[in-house]
Structure formats: C-alpha cells, structure tokens
Amino acid sequence: MRFTASHCFHGLRLARSIAFVACAALIPSVGFAQTAPAKRDISLDDLAKIARVGAPVISPDGAWILYSVSRMDTKEDKNHADLWMQRWDGSSPMQLTFGKEGASRAAFSPDGKYISFLSSRPGKAKGTQLWVLNRLGGEAEQFTAITGLAPTPATTPVPVPTPGQPAEKAANAAPVPAPTPGMEIQDYAWSPDSKRLLITLQPKAEADAEEGKPPVPPKPIVIDRYHFKQDIQGYLRNDQRDELYLYDIATKKLEKLTTDKNVDEGNAQWSPDGQWIAFVSNHDEDPDRTDNDDVFVVAAKPSSVAKKLTNWYGSDGGRLAWSPDSKSIAYAQGATPELAAYSQRRPAVVTLDGKVSYPASKLDRGVNQPCFLPDGKLLYLVNDDRSEYPAELELTGDGAHRLLVEPGTTSAIECVGGRIAVIHQDDTHTGEIFALEGNSLRKITGVNDALLADLNLVPTEDFTSKSSDGTEVHGLLTKPLGYKAGDKVPTILFIHGGPNGQDGHNFAFERQWFAAHGYAEINVNYRGSSGRGQDYAKAIFADWGHLEVIDLLGAVDQVVKMGVADPNKLGIGGWSYGGILTDYTTASDNRFKAAISGAGSAAPLSYYGADQYILQYDNELGVPWKTRDLYLKLSYPLLEADKRMHTPTLYMGGTNDFNVPIIGGEQMYQALKSLKIPTELIVYPGQFHGFTRPSFIKDRYERWLAWYDHYVAGKNTPASPPPAPEPKPAAVSTATK
C-alpha cells in the first residue's frame, strides 16, 4: 500500500591505473600491538560512517567481485558512492573511482576486458551516459552520447572513441548518430559476445540547457494519462515511457529494439546464446488502468516484433533469469490485480513457446531475484517470517530447500558460472558481500567491520503474541543496552511500512539508536505483512486500521506481560503505512504517551487522485462516488478526531512526496492543533517519500528522540531539539592591493 525507498548514488572519478592500485593493495602494512579501545554507544555521527554496499557483480572468469560503496557526505549534504573491486577470495580490495559525480549499474563486459557504469560526470555529452574503464589501466571513457537536448540538426556529432581507442583516431571512427532528443539512459546490459548493448531509455522531464545559455524555462505539464503521478518521477507525461534500444559498439548505431509504442519495457535480459531478449511489459489497451505485466521475448534485432509468453491476469515479471540452454525464463508471478498491494509473488518458469510451470508449487511465501546455476538448478530469495534467505527450488516438485538456516536478511544474489555472491546482514552486522558455498557463507567484503567492532550493539529477539481474536502474530523485540532481567523500561512500538513488507533480522539503525538511549523497541508483523503467506497478507483487504491495530496492541500487551515494557512509558511511531497505522492505533487506544506519524494519512478520500495509488483505489476500495461510506469508515482518525485523538503527536513529511503526500500529516496536525492536543508538524523541503538529504535524516532522528524523551521517558527536556546554528557568513576581506 505505502512503500518506502531511499536510493541515491553520488560521486565518481576513475583511478588512473587499476594495475597500479592492485599492486599497491598487495603491499603488506606494518601493525603494532595495541590495547583494544573500549567500545562506545552508537551515535548519529555514525550515520555518515556506515557504508552501504551495493549489489555484487561477478567477473566472467569468476575471479573478481565488483560493487559500490555509498556513504553520506555531510559536507556536501548528499550521498556519495564509489566503485570497488575485490578478488573472489576476499583479498586485494581496491577503490576504482573517486570524486563528486555518481556511478551506478556497474558491470563487467562479457569478454572481461572492461568495467562499465552509468554516470552523469562531465563529458562530451550531458546527462546519464555509459562510461567504460579498460581493465589494463587508463581513465574512463564516455561510451555513449545520448542526450536530453532539443532535436539535433542533421550534422555529424563529435565521435566517441571505442574503449581503448586513441583519442586522435576517434575522428576516423564510424560517426555517432544524432542523439535521441529528450532521452537518457536508465539501464543497460552487454550482449554475450560484447559487441552490442541493450539500453533502456527514458524521457527526460526537462531538456538540458545548452552550453553558455540560460536554463530552459519550464513548460506546462500536459497530462492525459490515467496513472499520472509517481514519487520521484513526478507528473507523468503521455510520452514518458521506458523503451529498449540496441546499440552497436562497432558502428555506434542506436536503434529501437521492438516495434511497440506507448508501453513501458523493462527488466530486460539477454539469453545466454545472444539470440533473444526477454523483458517485462504491459500491452493491455490502456496499461495505466491495469496491473497486468507480462513476460515478453523478442529476437535480438532492431525493429523486431515481441512475443508475449505469459497470460496470467496479474503481474508477471520482476527480475528475469534465463536457463543456461536459453530455452526458458524464470520470473515471479504476482496475485490478481485486486490483491496487487498484498501480492506474495510465486516462482514461475516459462518456455519460449509459452508453457508455464511452477517450481516449489506448494511454497506459500513471496520470492524474488531468480538465479539459474550451470547445472540447471534454480535459486530464489524467499521472504519468510522475519528472515529472507536463498533457497533452491524443485523445478518439478513441491519443495524449496532453505540454504541458510540462521536468522538474517539476504537482499541480493548474483550467479556466474558455479559461483554465487549475496549481500547478507543480521541484527548487529550491516550488509556485506558473501560467497554462498553450499549451506554456508564466506565473507568477501568487510567495509564496516572496523566501525562495528567499535560499537556497543544489541541483538534482536523473536517473540509471539496472540491478538484478541486469537490470531498468532510474530514480532521482534530489541532491549536497551545494559538491560537487566526484570527491568521495566520505556518502550517504542515502531511500525513498518508497506504494509506488504516485514520487520526482520537486519541491521536497523533506529533499533540500535533507541537501545543506546534506554528504550526497548517492538516491531510487529501485523496482518497485511509479508512472510506469512498470501492469506495472512490479504487479510486486511479494504479493512484498513482494524486487524492491524488488534495485532499491534496484542503484541504490546505481550511485551508488557514479559516484564520488559513499562506500561506507563509507551510510545508509538512509524513511516509510510507505519505512520498511517500510528494514526489508526492512537485513534483506537490511549495507552501511548507520545506518537510520531511520518508520511502518514488518516483520510483516504482526500488521497484519491492525489497520490500514486489509483489502481489500488480502483481494485480495493472502489471509486468514492460509489463506495463513499467505505472511504468515510476508513477515515476515522480524522473524522472522529474529537472523540478519539488524545496522544501528543509529531507529524513529518517531505514536500515532494507523491507516494503519501504530506497533506495527510497536515490534516492531522491541523486537527490536533484545533483540539489543543500537543502536536508539531515538520516539513522537509525537496524530499521524496524516502529521504536522501543527510542533514534531514539526522534531524529526523534527533526529533524522534527529543519527542519520546519528553513525553514517554518523562525527561525534563524540550520536546523539540534546539535549532541548528545558522552558518556563519563568509568573512569579507577589506584588504587592498
């Protein structure tokens, strides 16, 4: 229903020579025995120290791993990412890129000669372009010249050299075609023979300014689409569709892959033999009105006619994986459109003639990221009751064989040859890259090892509760640092978003942050969550704010009975659907001393046409002129605020959030203000649903703690942190020559 996402890569400059860096990395360092320093509690300064490791890419020969490392840059107030490479055995980590510009979608060319990535760093062409780095050394070269400028006149543009080609010979290369106007690269994939690229292009929202000229003034946005807005993307124009193109490396020729128009084409994958390309698209009469993606296949030639392989009325897709013999494609099949918001995707395989089969046919858990091994074995990541793990699925049977038994979260998987790399984390360890070898993990990267070794961190425990209607609910409990059995402590019920998601055994900064400040945290996988099967997920269909609230309160009751939570010092909060449930829960129960509702809403009627969920309204609630009473029923926190709302509540949101627009928090803030209930509204300029500005992320944590300290812990401290000092103006020199 409400999803959160926060992804941002920034910063990039290529090292002059990989060979030099590789040699330097082999030089042993000199160390001296020292007394281990005492561990310290986690602090907000650690937000900028914790690195986020990107999805692994295995080299064709299986000898190397390529990945990104992203950190907060507090000086520039943005996120910053660099590319790294490391041997499969975990040795020789080397940083490949430096600087301010961003890099994403790193890959090895199949012949192993080049490393490629997307970046908007300065080059001959503006915007996001493909760059390549020769593994023998040298600077990165801009490999494409697809721009978002106005249509280019019929003149020969500046040629772009082939990787490794001397610049002085570029003029003799085949001419680069005129850039496609208004388009930029979103994704790409090398052909198996390294001679072509499959490029996904998307229209730019605004044209780039020409060199030496002022920015192009914005134009009115003309909209005639049914689904017309999306978080981050903004308002969707009629021509705003992702399309697939083939780029011939020798001729520099860019040609559209399919003959289709006015449809989105994504998640494209080359077949191992290079003859076919599989992708996901919706070819219904009006794709905006249906949640009915299908898997298509097309010959790997320009202007080919795509063939639809799947016919399930619902979403077929996700990441695709070809079988080693290029005869079938693994994907994930969603629920029917009315249950799309609660879909627990099932594993599926389709052949080139359209025959669909269902591996592990009795598996009632959501899956994603299929991966074929050379021997034909099929792996998926399985979302299962507070953990996510890789599993081998029986292609013609009922079973799924879990490969990792320990609680944890595997968030990415890559298979090349017989080698499998994953990103894995748990309660006290951030995500790192591991080799999956049989049923065990071998660590490859240790980007955050030194930092984590310096911190006092606490584990998270499983617990089970019974709701008032007898439903068994599973949750997580994180006790504060130094907790002693029998102590009753201030406790925060922190609610996950979605609702089609789950709280699991992963490194959650806010758990450690609250624990370091004396709070226990409760996380509950209420009905509507993933990880417990399709029936459990769909239980709240068109009945928001009912069964979830029962489950949340039952879990709090259980932790009080366990003797951990102080019933007189309870707080509640969450983001996205967690913010929505915060409003529903405080409107249903007065036990909480304070609440924080981030990116929430309490009146679905006011969101119809104002957020990105038009299909969910159509399929679940119906149109408001036909189901007015249902919309009003689900709006009880606002419409019955005078009878129900009593809890001091802090509301938060970003001005650019099209997922759950800030109007939801504004309405509830206004209601509580009218009722003279303590409340504040914090508005973060320019932020989408998932925040990206480091100073705002830090500010949010500071405000959470101040609000809970004042109202829940009962400390004699302000409910809001003191304002940050204004930056001092630069000194003005009075010196004269």
VOGU-3710 file (C-alpha; in Angstrom, 3 decimals, decimal comma):
1> mrftashcfh> 0,000/0,000/0,000  2,692/2,502/1,038  6,249/1,681/0,182  9,446/3,371/1,243  12,556/3,647/-0,728  15,682/5,609/-0,452  18,367/5,058/-3,079  20,998/7,570/-4,074  24,469/7,210/-5,647  26,777/10,195/-5,923
11> glrlarsiaf> 30,466/10,812/-6,525  32,919/9,413/-9,029  36,366/9,875/-10,601  38,356/6,988/-12,054  41,728/5,953/-10,702  44,456/6,350/-13,285  45,526/2,744/-13,266  43,839/-0,319/-11,849  47,071/-2,241/-12,245  48,881/0,248/-10,035
21> vacaalipsv> 46,162/0,145/-7,392  46,161/-3,647/-7,484  49,898/-3,762/-6,852  49,614/-1,206/-4,055  46,894/-3,255/-2,433  49,284/-6,225/-2,173  51,899/-4,324/-0,155  51,698/-5,522/3,467  51,025/-2,950/6,142  53,002/-2,643/9,364
31> gfaqtapakr> 50,971/-3,042/12,567  51,758/-2,741/16,270  50,048/-4,489/19,144  47,691/-2,152/20,944  45,235/-2,415/23,759  41,748/-2,712/22,326  39,832/0,516/22,993  36,639/0,365/24,988  33,512/0,075/22,878  31,178/3,059/22,614
41> dislddlaki> 27,478/3,591/22,038  26,207/4,272/18,546  25,682/7,960/17,716  24,185/9,996/14,905  27,692/10,728/13,661  27,813/7,046/12,708  25,145/7,649/10,059  27,894/9,145/7,913  30,388/6,402/8,791  28,218/3,412/7,944
51> arvgapvisp> 28,778/2,361/4,335  26,100/0,775/2,167  27,470/-1,982/-0,057  25,812/-2,277/-3,478  24,771/-5,426/-5,299  27,703/-7,676/-6,283  28,794/-8,263/-9,882  30,972/-11,314/-10,561  33,587/-11,130/-13,320  33,157/-13,577/-16,248
61> dgawilysvs> 36,137/-15,632/-15,090  34,808/-15,718/-11,529  37,983/-14,200/-10,104  36,690/-10,759/-9,066  33,726/-9,015/-7,457  32,648/-5,514/-8,482  30,446/-3,449/-6,145  29,631/0,072/-4,987  30,188/1,624/-1,571  27,901/4,520/-0,659
71> rmdtkedknh> 28,214/6,870/2,298  26,685/10,124/3,452  28,732/13,199/2,593  27,873/15,604/5,407  29,885/18,455/3,907  28,034/18,358/0,576  24,820/17,151/2,283  24,257/14,339/-0,171  25,084/10,675/-0,645  28,331/9,679/-2,283
81> adlwmqrwdg> 29,207/6,373/-3,961  32,424/4,892/-5,318  33,117/1,667/-7,189  35,320/-1,017/-5,671  36,692/-4,332/-6,879  37,929/-7,292/-4,865  39,194/-10,796/-5,520  36,780/-13,686/-5,061  38,901/-14,976/-2,178  38,363/-11,670/-0,337
91> sspmqltfgk> 41,845/-10,270/-0,895  43,057/-7,166/-2,733  40,205/-4,700/-2,219  40,765/-1,708/-4,481  38,862/1,522/-4,914  38,293/2,295/-8,593  36,560/5,661/-8,503  36,817/8,914/-6,588  35,256/12,332/-6,789  31,902/14,073/-6,726
101> egasraafsp> 29,876/12,516/-9,538  27,664/9,461/-9,165  28,091/5,954/-10,528  25,536/3,176/-10,806  24,851/-0,120/-12,594  28,460/-1,295/-12,686  29,181/-4,326/-14,892  31,962/-6,330/-16,498  31,893/-6,747/-20,247  31,385/-10,463/-21,021
111> dgkyisflss> 34,843/-10,674/-22,621  36,271/-9,446/-19,320  38,149/-6,509/-20,843  36,124/-3,600/-19,483  34,257/-2,316/-16,461  31,232/-0,208/-17,335  28,914/2,012/-15,320  26,370/4,789/-15,645  27,318/8,303/-14,613  26,412/11,928/-15,238
121> rpgkakgtql> 30,028/13,072/-14,835  31,188/15,750/-17,320  31,881/14,507/-20,828  31,214/15,168/-24,488  27,514/14,525/-23,938  25,483/15,676/-20,950  23,230/13,614/-18,753  23,476/9,996/-17,662  25,809/8,144/-20,032  27,587/4,822/-20,152
131> wvlnrlggea> 31,280/5,003/-19,253  33,874/2,263/-19,645  37,193/1,583/-17,987  39,825/-0,623/-19,611  40,950/-3,147/-17,010  44,518/-2,802/-18,257  44,518/0,781/-16,971  43,744/4,320/-18,017  40,967/6,815/-17,477  37,296/6,087/-18,037
141> eqftaitgla> 35,869/6,965/-21,440  32,379/8,173/-22,171  30,948/5,431/-24,333  27,547/6,828/-25,314  26,297/10,247/-26,391  22,549/10,017/-25,830  21,381/13,429/-24,701  18,325/15,252/-23,474  18,871/18,283/-25,693  16,436/19,554/-28,290
151> ptpattpvpv> 16,462/17,595/-31,587  19,915/17,656/-33,076  20,410/19,084/-36,599  21,461/16,657/-39,299  25,159/17,174/-38,774  27,825/14,738/-37,729  28,273/14,907/-33,944  31,593/14,521/-32,169  32,567/10,831/-32,346  33,012/8,889/-29,112
161> ptpgqpaeka> 36,056/6,569/-29,081  35,747/2,835/-28,687  37,204/1,705/-25,326  40,991/1,820/-25,567  40,981/3,648/-28,896  43,412/6,617/-29,058  41,573/9,919/-29,000  43,275/11,097/-32,183  41,744/8,184/-34,079  38,225/8,931/-32,921
171> anaapvpapt> 37,587/11,171/-35,901  38,101/8,175/-38,205  35,604/6,047/-36,316  32,128/5,431/-37,604  30,021/8,523/-36,883  27,821/8,638/-33,811  24,169/9,128/-34,783  22,337/12,245/-33,749  21,423/11,985/-30,069  17,895/10,864/-29,328
181> pgmeiqdyaw> 16,198/14,085/-28,160  14,842/14,182/-24,653  16,061/10,705/-23,666  18,549/9,424/-21,110  19,860/6,025/-20,079  18,131/4,246/-17,232  19,686/0,777/-17,577  21,839/-1,324/-19,911  23,181/-4,842/-20,478  26,082/-6,192/-22,566
191> spdskrllit> 25,379/-8,780/-25,253  27,070/-12,133/-24,536  29,595/-11,514/-27,356  30,413/-7,987/-26,064  29,544/-6,456/-29,455  26,250/-4,765/-28,567  24,479/-3,079/-25,698  20,836/-3,346/-24,747  19,904/0,102/-23,435  16,766/1,186/-21,601
201> lqpkaeadae> 15,966/4,820/-22,372  13,546/7,056/-20,525  12,396/10,566/-21,483  13,831/13,450/-19,538  11,412/15,618/-17,612  13,152/18,786/-18,811  15,654/19,493/-21,581  19,228/20,339/-20,586  20,411/23,901/-21,040  22,791/24,423/-23,929
211> egkppvppkp> 26,334/25,462/-23,151  26,567/29,175/-22,407  22,816/29,681/-22,435  20,409/30,188/-19,518  18,339/27,231/-18,313  15,369/26,344/-20,480  12,195/27,779/-18,866  9,773/25,092/-17,659  6,713/24,429/-19,782  3,203/23,499/-18,671
221> ividryhfkq> 2,861/19,784/-17,996  0,123/18,446/-20,261  -1,375/15,253/-18,831  -3,801/12,834/-20,407  -2,766/9,626/-18,614  -4,858/7,655/-16,132  -1,910/6,985/-13,808  -0,369/10,433/-13,967  1,950/10,809/-10,981  4,647/8,774/-9,260
231> diqgylrndq> 7,013/9,512/-6,415  10,455/10,709/-7,585  9,352/10,706/-11,238  6,744/13,405/-10,560  3,949/14,056/-13,064  3,922/11,509/-15,886  3,608/12,846/-19,421  1,960/10,912/-22,216  5,322/10,170/-23,840  7,052/9,210/-20,599
241> rdelylydia> 7,684/5,531/-21,290  10,791/3,389/-20,856  11,882/1,857/-24,176  14,525/-0,679/-25,230  17,233/0,110/-27,793  20,137/-1,806/-29,310  23,497/-0,050/-29,524  26,039/-1,495/-31,943  29,508/-0,884/-30,499  31,376/-1,010/-33,823
251> tkkleklttd> 29,079/1,344/-35,742  27,824/3,411/-32,772  24,317/2,922/-34,156  21,361/3,163/-31,780  18,108/1,500/-32,914  14,820/0,716/-31,192  14,501/-2,966/-30,359  10,743/-3,502/-30,727  8,003/-2,104/-32,925  5,790/-1,337/-29,909
261> knvdegnaqw> 4,843/2,197/-28,897  3,350/3,818/-25,791  4,270/0,971/-23,463  6,941/0,590/-20,798  9,636/-2,034/-21,417  11,871/-3,058/-18,537  13,855/-5,729/-16,666  15,408/-6,810/-19,964  17,843/-9,740/-20,120  19,876/-11,268/-22,987
271> spdgqwiafv> 19,599/-15,008/-23,483  22,934/-16,804/-22,918  23,196/-17,616/-26,652  22,618/-13,944/-27,568  19,685/-14,716/-29,875  16,848/-13,439/-27,691  15,957/-10,697/-25,264  13,337/-11,198/-22,563  11,636/-8,235/-20,916  8,570/-7,209/-18,907
281> snhdedpdrt> 5,767/-5,037/-20,282  2,022/-4,402/-20,128  0,343/-4,455/-23,564  -3,240/-4,009/-22,404  -5,308/-1,449/-24,302  -4,522/1,142/-21,630  -1,630/-0,115/-19,465  -2,246/2,668/-16,943  -5,563/1,072/-15,972  -4,354/-2,471/-15,245
291> dnddvfvvaa> -1,757/-4,155/-13,097  -1,077/-6,824/-15,713  2,594/-7,022/-16,639  3,714/-9,995/-18,724  6,968/-11,582/-19,833  7,824/-11,000/-23,498  10,589/-12,277/-25,737  11,957/-10,689/-28,883  14,686/-11,523/-31,374  17,844/-9,544/-30,658
301> kpssvakklt> 17,475/-7,444/-33,805  16,216/-3,875/-34,327  12,507/-3,375/-35,042  11,558/-6,908/-34,016  8,035/-7,975/-33,108  7,783/-9,012/-29,468  6,044/-12,237/-28,470  4,017/-12,387/-25,255  4,890/-15,528/-23,295  2,684/-15,258/-20,202
311> nwygsdggrl> -1,081/-14,814/-19,994  -1,786/-14,689/-16,264  -4,162/-11,838/-15,374  -1,901/-10,196/-12,850  1,715/-9,113/-12,644  4,279/-11,450/-14,224  7,830/-10,190/-14,019  10,335/-8,923/-11,515  13,949/-9,753/-12,272  14,176/-12,337/-15,055
321> awspdsksia> 16,661/-15,205/-15,311  17,392/-17,307/-18,402  18,095/-21,021/-18,140  21,615/-21,992/-19,278  20,250/-23,532/-22,511  18,371/-20,304/-23,460  15,073/-22,197/-23,630  13,195/-20,896/-20,583  12,897/-17,880/-18,300  12,345/-17,768/-14,543
331> yaqgatpela> 10,327/-14,919/-13,068  7,935/-14,115/-10,209  4,160/-14,252/-10,674  2,029/-11,846/-8,642  -1,508/-12,082/-7,357  -4,550/-10,981/-9,322  -4,907/-7,189/-9,718  -7,329/-6,691/-6,815  -4,706/-8,182/-4,471  -1,702/-6,490/-6,083
341> aysqrrpavv> -0,945/-4,467/-2,941  -0,699/-7,698/-0,913  0,874/-9,955/-3,533  3,161/-12,754/-2,341  4,884/-13,478/-5,638  5,258/-17,152/-6,520  8,102/-18,697/-8,546  7,333/-19,443/-12,192  9,168/-20,563/-15,329  8,013/-20,023/-18,915
351> tldgkvsypa> 9,440/-21,652/-22,034  9,935/-19,895/-25,368  6,721/-21,480/-26,619  4,734/-20,051/-23,683  4,416/-23,099/-21,435  4,337/-22,030/-17,759  5,330/-24,245/-14,826  5,534/-23,533/-11,114  8,619/-24,712/-9,200  8,072/-25,443/-5,495
361> skldrgvnqp> 4,361/-25,322/-6,214  3,329/-25,551/-2,557  5,590/-22,733/-1,363  3,352/-20,049/0,197  5,963/-17,337/0,580  6,942/-14,407/-1,603  10,015/-14,841/-3,784  12,240/-12,616/-5,902  15,533/-12,483/-7,842  15,655/-15,897/-9,580
371> cflpdgklly> 19,073/-17,250/-10,448  19,949/-20,308/-12,592  23,133/-22,304/-12,000  25,058/-24,022/-14,849  23,630/-27,428/-13,875  20,078/-26,102/-14,250  19,353/-25,687/-10,542  17,138/-22,691/-9,760  17,562/-20,363/-6,779  15,286/-17,597/-5,480
381> lvnddrseyp> 15,358/-15,324/-2,466  12,473/-16,244/-0,157  10,732/-13,780/2,174  9,846/-15,885/5,208  8,814/-14,906/8,757  11,384/-12,289/9,847  14,146/-13,551/7,542  14,971/-13,543/3,844  17,206/-16,284/2,509  18,310/-18,042/-0,698
391> aeleltgdga> 16,617/-21,334/-1,446  16,949/-23,999/-4,116  13,542/-24,716/-5,632  12,437/-28,049/-7,040  11,674/-27,398/-10,715  9,139/-30,206/-10,955  8,299/-30,748/-7,295  6,697/-29,036/-4,332  9,663/-28,155/-2,160  12,056/-25,300/-1,508
401> hrllvepgtt> 15,335/-26,103/0,249  16,490/-23,283/2,504  20,224/-22,726/2,090  20,826/-20,525/5,150  19,291/-21,549/8,466  20,450/-18,672/10,679  18,123/-15,645/11,033  19,135/-12,828/8,722  18,332/-10,935/5,558  19,777/-11,704/2,125
411> saiecvggri> 18,964/-8,734/-0,098  20,787/-9,502/-3,355  22,047/-12,560/-5,218  24,304/-12,931/-8,274  25,193/-16,203/-10,042  28,010/-16,551/-12,583  29,216/-19,997/-13,513  29,151/-22,059/-10,360  29,791/-19,063/-8,115  27,107/-17,347/-6,038
421> avihqddtht> 27,526/-13,971/-4,338  24,979/-12,447/-1,971  24,554/-9,411/0,243  23,664/-10,570/3,730  23,096/-8,859/7,082  21,699/-9,529/10,526  20,771/-7,634/13,692  24,291/-6,472/14,535  26,032/-6,606/11,140  25,401/-4,362/8,157
431> geifalegns> 25,083/-5,762/4,652  28,313/-7,179/3,202  29,110/-9,401/0,225  29,500/-13,112/0,892  30,184/-16,155/-1,241  27,388/-18,684/-0,812  29,089/-22,079/-0,688  26,655/-24,909/-0,099  24,791/-24,040/3,092  27,314/-21,577/4,459
441> lrkitgvnda> 28,577/-18,060/3,838  32,174/-16,998/3,314  32,744/-13,300/3,820  34,304/-11,347/0,948  33,926/-7,688/1,923  34,270/-6,119/5,352  33,592/-2,476/4,634  32,026/-1,776/8,033  33,946/-4,286/10,143  36,193/-1,773/11,905
451> lladlnlvpt> 33,314/0,550/12,750  31,028/-2,208/14,043  33,826/-3,653/16,184  33,968/-0,288/17,962  30,249/-0,116/18,803  28,098/-1,493/21,599  25,305/-3,239/19,706  22,369/-5,313/20,908  20,669/-8,373/19,378  17,007/-8,596/18,443
461> edftskssdg> 14,803/-11,407/19,774  11,791/-13,164/18,271  8,540/-13,234/20,209  4,994/-14,414/19,548  1,747/-12,823/20,673  -1,953/-13,650/20,458  -4,371/-10,990/19,263  -7,798/-10,515/20,824  -9,402/-12,602/18,049  -6,949/-15,465/18,616
471> tevhglltkp> -4,595/-14,774/15,676  -0,945/-15,696/16,231  1,323/-12,751/15,425  5,111/-12,733/15,166  7,288/-9,846/16,250  10,754/-8,674/17,223  11,979/-7,179/20,487  15,169/-5,170/20,912  16,061/-4,435/24,539  18,102/-1,405/25,591
481> lgykagdkvp> 21,836/-1,531/26,177  22,660/-2,895/29,609  19,188/-4,310/30,115  18,781/-6,375/33,287  16,118/-9,069/33,564  13,071/-7,778/35,376  13,610/-4,131/34,484  10,571/-2,369/33,039  11,802/0,162/30,506  10,376/2,858/28,205
491> tilfihggpn> 9,309/1,098/25,007  8,618/2,242/21,442  6,255/0,375/19,115  7,912/1,133/15,759  5,726/0,044/12,837  6,966/-0,997/9,395  5,508/0,394/6,180  4,062/-1,374/3,203  2,004/-2,967/4,617  3,324/-5,646/2,228
501> gqdghnfafe> 6,715/-5,948/3,880  8,086/-7,266/7,122  10,372/-6,400/10,007  13,196/-8,899/10,039  16,649/-9,720/11,273  18,579/-6,957/9,568  20,706/-4,072/10,790  18,237/-1,323/11,730  19,928/1,882/12,839  16,891/3,132/14,750
511> rqwfaahgya> 16,787/-0,042/16,880  20,390/0,465/17,963  19,840/4,221/18,361  16,849/3,781/20,664  18,597/0,961/22,578  21,588/3,221/23,221  19,215/5,769/24,786  17,449/3,386/27,137  14,448/2,326/25,036  13,189/-1,106/24,042
521> einvnyrgss> 11,748/-1,333/20,533  8,885/-3,569/19,433  8,451/-4,487/15,755  5,310/-6,375/14,744  4,497/-8,199/11,517  0,783/-7,474/11,738  -1,773/-8,939/9,322  -1,099/-7,408/5,925  2,636/-8,057/6,249  4,664/-10,394/4,050
531> grgqdyakai> 6,481/-13,510/5,244  3,436/-15,448/6,489  1,700/-16,404/3,241  -0,903/-14,940/0,894  -3,920/-15,343/3,200  -2,162/-13,535/6,045  -1,163/-10,693/3,710  -4,592/-10,165/2,172  -6,470/-10,311/5,496  -6,763/-6,508/5,703
541> fadwghlevi> -8,158/-6,058/2,177  -10,447/-2,974/2,196  -10,412/-3,038/6,014  -7,538/-0,745/6,965  -6,964/0,220/10,564  -8,766/-2,771/12,054  -6,941/-6,117/12,231  -3,531/-4,434/12,130  -4,421/-2,394/15,210  -5,621/-5,510/17,048
551> dllgavdqvv> -2,324/-7,224/16,239  -0,194/-4,237/17,282  -1,947/-3,851/20,630  -1,764/-7,578/21,307  1,992/-7,513/20,734  2,417/-4,600/23,134  0,349/-6,484/25,722  2,684/-9,462/25,343  5,871/-7,434/25,889  4,277/-5,836/28,959
561> kmgvadpnkl> 3,476/-9,339/30,267  7,106/-10,344/29,623  8,077/-7,686/32,157  10,095/-5,634/29,670  7,832/-2,771/28,593  6,780/-0,247/31,218  3,022/0,133/30,582  3,229/3,736/31,751  6,022/4,643/29,342  4,906/3,541/25,883
571> giggwsyggi> 5,489/5,360/22,605  4,440/4,585/19,051  5,621/5,628/15,608  6,337/4,668/12,044  6,810/5,860/8,481  4,568/5,416/5,447  1,968/2,742/6,271  3,659/2,703/9,670  2,657/6,364/10,000  -0,865/5,536/8,844
581> ltdyttasdn> -1,120/2,779/11,458  0,212/5,164/14,094  -2,839/7,361/13,465  -5,205/4,381/13,432  -3,739/2,955/16,648  -3,738/6,187/18,654  -7,324/6,747/17,483  -8,179/3,321/18,922  -6,233/3,258/22,202  -4,965/5,902/24,638
591> rfkaaisgag> -2,151/3,942/26,287  0,650/5,673/24,357  2,268/8,739/25,878  3,543/10,014/22,523  3,283/9,241/18,816  5,253/10,091/15,690  3,487/9,737/12,331  5,831/10,086/9,374  4,495/10,270/5,808  1,118/9,080/7,014
601> saaplsyyga> -2,521/9,782/6,244  -5,843/9,367/8,025  -8,436/10,139/5,339  -8,232/8,006/2,148  -10,917/10,093/0,461  -8,580/13,091/0,355  -5,905/10,963/-1,334  -7,924/9,701/-4,278  -6,184/11,230/-7,311  -3,601/12,933/-5,116
611> dqyilqydne> -1,138/10,060/-4,664  0,261/7,302/-6,909  -2,137/4,516/-5,904  -5,036/4,979/-8,308  -5,080/1,280/-9,242  -5,265/0,234/-5,618  -8,228/2,522/-5,018  -9,942/1,104/-8,107  -9,252/-2,528/-7,236  -9,625/-2,438/-3,455
621> lgvpwktrdl> -11,782/0,437/-2,252  -13,669/1,301/-5,429  -14,353/4,820/-6,695  -15,509/7,197/-3,936  -18,791/8,160/-5,602  -19,851/4,506/-5,394  -18,233/3,488/-2,092  -18,426/6,730/-0,123  -19,315/5,000/3,152  -16,221/2,783/2,986
631> ylklsyplle> -13,922/5,776/2,447  -15,538/7,564/5,390  -15,267/4,477/7,606  -11,521/4,251/6,923  -11,082/7,936/7,792  -11,998/7,627/11,473  -8,784/9,176/12,899  -9,611/12,480/11,199  -13,398/12,429/11,070  -13,697/11,356/14,707
641> adkrmhtptl> -10,648/13,201/15,995  -12,598/14,995/18,729  -13,688/11,662/20,241  -10,620/9,526/19,556  -7,407/11,554/19,399  -5,647/12,362/22,684  -1,977/11,433/22,167  0,693/14,140/21,676  1,782/13,514/18,087  4,641/14,703/15,897
651> ymggtndfnv> 3,864/14,714/12,165  6,553/14,663/9,438  6,831/14,541/5,662  8,585/15,713/2,526  7,217/18,355/0,185  7,933/16,264/-2,936  6,354/13,020/-1,695  3,880/11,703/-4,297  3,716/8,315/-2,543  1,982/9,569/0,608
661> piiggeqmyq> 1,741/13,335/0,120  2,308/15,494/3,165  -1,320/16,628/3,160  -2,068/13,613/5,377  0,205/14,892/8,120  -1,004/18,451/7,587  -4,641/17,447/8,087  -3,955/15,547/11,297  -1,693/18,302/12,617  -4,456/20,828/11,999
671> alkslkipte> -6,996/18,587/13,742  -4,859/18,130/16,854  -3,971/21,811/16,890  -7,686/22,657/16,782  -8,286/20,269/19,691  -5,346/21,785/21,630  -3,518/18,461/21,791  0,284/18,857/21,818  1,498/18,467/18,229  4,135/19,621/15,777
681> livypgqfhg> 4,471/19,409/12,012  7,943/19,067/10,470  8,146/19,760/6,736  11,277/18,702/4,832  11,718/20,703/1,606  12,507/18,802/-1,584  12,294/15,331/-0,051  10,506/12,385/-1,624  8,936/9,509/0,315  12,383/8,157/1,116
691> ftrpsfikdr> 14,703/10,891/2,353  18,083/11,401/0,697  19,488/14,592/2,285  21,789/13,532/5,168  21,098/16,613/7,303  17,343/15,897/7,141  17,853/12,226/8,006  19,894/13,223/11,042  17,342/15,872/12,004  14,575/13,269/11,892
701> yerwlawydh> 16,411/11,031/14,379  17,056/13,984/16,689  13,380/14,917/16,683  12,248/11,343/17,269  14,418/11,090/20,365  13,502/14,525/21,732  9,764/13,832/21,358  9,965/10,430/23,055  12,330/11,641/25,801  9,931/14,424/26,730
711> yvagkntpas> 6,604/12,590/26,566  7,475/8,879/27,024  10,532/8,810/29,283  9,274/11,901/31,119  12,602/13,686/30,989  12,778/17,359/31,777  13,935/18,153/28,248  12,291/20,038/25,371  10,028/18,043/23,031  11,962/19,514/20,111
721> pppapepkpa> 15,745/19,681/19,747  17,283/23,160/19,742  17,539/24,680/16,268  20,799/24,145/14,465  23,028/27,227/14,475  22,876/29,325/11,345  26,035/29,065/9,224  28,338/31,997/9,745  28,615/34,352/6,769  31,897/34,268/4,947
731> avstatk> 34,363/36,876/6,152  34,655/39,894/3,860  38,208/40,954/3,161  38,963/44,666/3,383  42,497/44,309/2,146  43,525/46,380/-0,862  46,381/45,996/-3,227
//
